[in-house]
Amino acid sequence: MVFSAEVVDGVCYTYLFEDPVSQMIGILFYMAFFYVVILVMFIFFYWRILVKIRNQAKVMASHGTGGSRTAQAQNQQIQTNVIKTMVIVSAFYAIFWLPYNFYSLFSSIRGIIPISFADNAYFITSFIAFFYTSANPFIYATKFNPVKEVLKKMIPCKKTPTHATV
């Protein structure tokens, strides 16, 4: 795997690790930092959002008004929505970026598995990983009811007309 590159006088120089052990350590660090840490960050920050929502619900409950059941139901719906979004975003990230990370790991094991970054598998795994980036806005957009309604109106569907009976 190429960790760095530099262009000097129009020539691209790549920096590769000559030692297979140091290259493996570099790949494992890359996977840990750009895969595992990001998953942990998703879960941590969504958890913090959930804690804030619960704290806000406690504050609202302490002010006790007549419509407390409605407020509790709405708060429960918000918490469920946050949890569903966290699970979907985290799962999509884990699934879509895993092939690329495994490909990078396997390509670093020289001699055992002959893989190169000019291979079609590299482009396929990269496409799958970058597809997550383009799908991510749709994940968030479909979680909000006003956006869902607009998207539903944009999808053409054939409706059967209902005829009034006399």
C-alpha positions in Angstrom: 0.0 0.0 0.0 1.2 3.5 -0.8 1.1 5.7 2.3 2.5 8.8 0.8 3.5 10.3 -2.5 5.4 13.4 -3.7 5.7 15.0 -7.1 9.2 16.3 -7.8 9.9 17.9 -11.2 6.8 16.2 -12.7 7.8 12.8 -11.4 5.6 11.0 -8.8 7.6 9.3 -6.1 5.8 6.9 -3.8 6.9 5.9 -0.4 6.6 2.3 0.4 7.7 0.4 3.4 10.5 -2.0 2.5 10.1 -4.1 5.6 6.9 -6.3 5.5 6.5 -6.1 9.3 6.4 -2.3 9.3 4.1 -2.3 6.3 1.7 -4.6 8.2 1.9 -2.4 11.3 1.1 0.6 9.1 -1.9 -1.1 7.5 -3.2 -2.2 10.9 -2.8 1.3 12.2 -4.7 2.7 9.2 -7.5 0.2 9.7 -7.7 0.9 13.4 -7.7 4.7 12.9 -9.9 5.1 9.9 -12.3 2.2 10.4 -12.6 1.2 14.1 -12.1 4.7 15.5 -14.7 6.1 13.2 -17.2 3.4 14.2 -16.6 4.2 17.8 -17.1 7.9 17.2 -20.5 7.2 15.5 -21.6 5.2 18.5 -20.2 7.7 21.0 -21.7 10.8 19.5 -25.1 9.3 18.9 -25.0 8.1 22.5 -24.3 11.7 23.6 -27.3 12.9 21.5 -29.5 10.3 23.1 -28.3 11.3 26.6 -29.1 15.0 25.8 -32.6 14.0 24.6 -33.3 12.0 27.8 -32.0 14.9 29.9 -34.3 17.3 28.1 -37.2 15.0 28.6 -36.6 14.9 32.3 -36.5 18.7 32.4 -39.8 18.9 30.5 -41.4 16.2 32.7 -40.4 18.2 35.8 -42.4 21.2 34.5 -45.4 18.8 34.4 -48.1 20.1 32.1 -51.5 18.6 31.1 -50.2 17.0 27.9 -47.5 15.0 29.5 -48.5 11.7 27.8 -48.2 13.3 24.4 -44.8 14.8 25.3 -43.6 11.4 26.6 -44.8 9.6 23.4 -43.1 12.3 21.2 -39.9 12.0 23.3 -40.0 8.2 23.0 -40.4 8.5 19.2 -37.4 10.9 19.0 -35.2 8.5 21.1 -36.2 5.6 18.8 -35.4 7.6 15.7 -32.0 8.5 17.1 -31.2 4.9 17.9 -32.4 3.7 14.5 -30.3 6.3 12.7 -27.2 5.3 14.8 -27.7 1.7 13.9 -28.2 2.3 10.2 -25.4 4.8 9.8 -22.9 2.6 11.8 -24.0 -0.6 10.0 -23.8 1.0 6.6 -20.3 2.4 7.3 -19.1 -1.0 8.7 -20.5 -2.9 5.7 -19.4 -0.6 2.9 -15.9 0.2 4.1 -15.0 -3.4 5.3 -14.2 -4.7 1.8 -11.8 -1.8 1.1 -10.0 -2.3 4.4 -9.7 -6.0 3.9 -8.4 -5.4 0.4 -5.8 -3.0 1.7 -4.8 -5.5 4.4 -4.5 -8.3 1.9 -2.6 -6.2 -0.6 0.0 -5.4 2.1 0.8 -9.1 2.5 3.3 -9.4 -0.3 4.0 -12.8 -1.6 1.1 -14.5 0.1 -1.7 -13.0 -1.9 -0.8 -11.4 -5.2 -3.0 -8.3 -5.2 -2.2 -4.9 -6.7 -3.9 -1.5 -6.7 -4.3 -1.7 -10.4 -6.6 -4.7 -10.0 -10.3 -4.5 -10.7 -11.0 -5.6 -7.2 -9.4 -2.3 -5.9 -11.7 -0.2 -8.0 -14.8 -2.3 -7.0 -14.0 -2.1 -3.3 -13.2 1.7 -3.6 -16.6 2.2 -5.4 -18.4 0.3 -2.6 -16.7 2.4 0.0 -17.4 5.7 -1.7 -21.0 4.6 -2.4 -21.5 5.0 1.4 -20.5 8.6 1.2 -23.1 9.2 -1.5 -25.8 7.2 0.2 -25.3 8.8 3.6 -27.4 11.9 2.8 -30.3 9.7 1.8 -30.1 7.8 5.1 -30.5 11.1 7.0 -33.1 12.5 4.5 -35.4 9.5 4.8 -35.4 9.8 8.6 -37.3 13.1 8.6 -41.0 13.0 7.8 -41.2 16.2 5.7 -38.4 14.9 3.5 -40.1 11.5 3.3 -43.3 13.1 2.1 -41.5 15.0 -0.7 -39.6 11.9 -1.8 -42.8 9.9 -1.9 -44.4 12.5 -4.1 -41.4 12.3 -6.5 -41.8 8.6 -7.0 -44.3 8.0 -9.8 -46.7 5.3 -9.0 -49.9 4.1 -10.7 -52.9 4.6 -8.5 -56.2 2.9 -9.3 -59.0 5.4 -9.4 -61.9 4.8 -7.0 -65.3 5.2 -8.6 -68.2 6.5 -6.6 -71.2 4.2 -6.3 -74.7 5.6 -6.9 
